[in-house]
Amino acid sequence: MKTLVVPMQGSIGAAVPSYLERTYFDHVMLVHPWSKNGAAHHNALGLADYFRSRLMRFRAKKRDSRETEFEVIAMKCSQKPLEISEYFCQSLRRDYDEKNRESADDSVSGGLFYDVLLADETPVGYIIGTMQLSVDRIPIRCHITSLGYDIRKPLRHEFKPEKSIGDSFEMIPLIAQRNDTIQMLRRKNAVGNSLKNIHQWYKKSEVWQNSFEIKEISEFSKETGLHQTVNVLSNHVKTLCGWDPQVIEKLEHAKYRITHFGRSLDGI
């Protein structure tokens, strides 16, 4: 079961319909720190109904009969970062444990998965909580975006106002994901050497957003002491593209680019 978790502080709600239209989720949790008796909770329930009806209309046009359950969680806590983190972790752990208990089939419980949706204005307590859940081996991912058209934040090549909100989210590397990938790289030394060559190439170019071709990295690898042929590099880059999370992304015309997650592996 795939669950989308949305901390309902700030303007993140504007991104939810677009994200749900591009990715299917069985369950959506709208989470907030206020009580069930307040106006915020009442409004969140109304928003959940709107999200549900809009999504059903979208799916009806696509002749998609699947349904998504919406739930609003009132954590009833202060807005201090560490308290939000604690109550957020408790809410997701409770949901995770309940779903595992409801299913006697291990294959179903093993299919549980959470995706936390954040905006750059979301309180930091939620990302602290998400990191903690990742360390605790709850199957979780986290995506973040900037809402609106703030021309000051992105670099020139990153500013793409034509992009839909749902397509603008980027994955935040979580601790457990990084640790798992490091372990895989240590077991696959040749793949690790390819990534080292790619990191060195980027450091020399000083622009992490540049794309590269396999032959460029192969030629450059003669300078690093870890020379690899085009064929060898091609195989290893395909491996890095296939990992989840992706370390390298494939672009058009035989070009590739390191991902944000791939950058976080520099120096391993």
C-alpha positions, 0 to 999 in steps of 0.5 A: 500500500502506497501512502502520501503524507502531506504536512498541511502547514504553509501552501503545500496543499496547492501541490497535492492535486497535481502530484496525485494525478501523476502518481497513484497512492492508495492512501493520503494522510493530511497531517497538522499540529492543531486539535480536532476541535479547531478551525484548521482541522475542519478546513483540512477535512473540507480540503480532503473532500475537495482533493478526493472529488477532484481526483475522482473526476480526473480518473473518471476521464482516464477511465481509471476506477481505482480509489484513494482513501483520504485521512486527516490527522490532528497531532495536537502538539506545539509547533516547536520543531522537536515536538512536531518531529516526535508527534509526526513520527508517532503518527506514521509509526502508528499507521505503519503498525496498524497496517501490518497488524491488519494484514496476515500476509507478509507480502502485503505488509512488505509492500507498505510505503510512505512518501512525504511531500514538503515545500521549502516553507514546511516547518523543519520538524517534519524533515527531522521526523522523516529522517528519524523514520528512515533510520528506523527502517520505515519504508519512506521517501521524501520530496520537496519543491518550491511553490510559486515563481520565485525568480531569486532562488533557482539558477538560470537552467533550473528556472522552468515556469512551464513545469507543472507543480507535480513534476517540480518535486525533487527527492531529499536523500534520506539517511537509510537510502544513503547508507544502503547505496554506500553498502552497494557501492562497496560491494561493487568496487568497479561501479564505485570507481565509475562514480568516483570518476564522475564525481572527479569530472564534475569537480573539475568542471565546477558545475554539478548541473552539466550533463556528460557523455560516457566517452568524456568520462572514459577519457577523463578517467585516464587522469584519475588513476581509475581508467575505465573503457567506454564499454565498462563505463557504459555498463556501470552508468546503466547500473547507477541509473537503475538503482532506487534512488537513482544515482545517475539520470539518463537524458536525451541524446546519450547524455547523462547527469548526476542526481542530487542523491548522487552528489550526496555520495561524493567522498565515499 
